[in-house]
């Protein structure tokens, strides 16, 4: 399993109410109340934070609990 596949699994787990995909051209997408797309995962995470701050807050809490 490559790094993108692992990252995809993690982002999906952190944002379960969004459908997160990575296409063959390297475009990251999140589909929820709106459709977001970015050329890298950092950009997608920034968009998810802006679009769904509550989900982003929960994701941070999950990561803090795991560490």
N, C-alpha and C positions, 0 to 999 in steps of 0.2 A: 504494500500500500504506500503510495507516495504522499508527500507533504500536503498537497492540495486536497487529497481525499480525506486525510485526517482532519485538516482544517475545516472542511465541509461538514464532517460529522460533528465536530465541536460546535460550530456556528449553528447547525440545526438543533443541537441539544440546548443551546443557550436561548434560542428564539423559536420555541416550539409552535407558536401561533403563526409563523411565517413559513412559506414554502421556499427553501433556499436551494439554488442550483448553481452549478458551474458548467458552462457549455464548452464545447470543443475548441472554441476560439479564445477561451480564457475569460469570458465575461461572467461575472458574478451577478446573480439576480435574487431578489427577494420579492415574493408575492404575498401580500396580505391585504390590508385596507387599500393599498396602492401598489404599484409595481415600481421597484427600484432596480437600478443596474449600475454596475461600476466595473472598471477594468482591473481592479484588485480588491482583495478582501478588506484592506484598511478603508478604502473608500466606501465599500458596502456597509461596514460597521458604523462609519460616521453617518451614513444616510439612515441606517436603522435607528441610531441614537436620536436623530432629529425627528424621524417619523413616529417613533414609538418609545419615548423616553422612559415610560414605566417598564417596558420589557428590557430596556438597556440597564435600568437600575437592578432589576431582578437578576440579569446575567452577571452583573458585577458582584452581587451578593452571593450567587452560586460559586463564582470563582474564589471569592474570599473565604467561603466555608470550606472549599476544597484544599486551600493552602495551609 
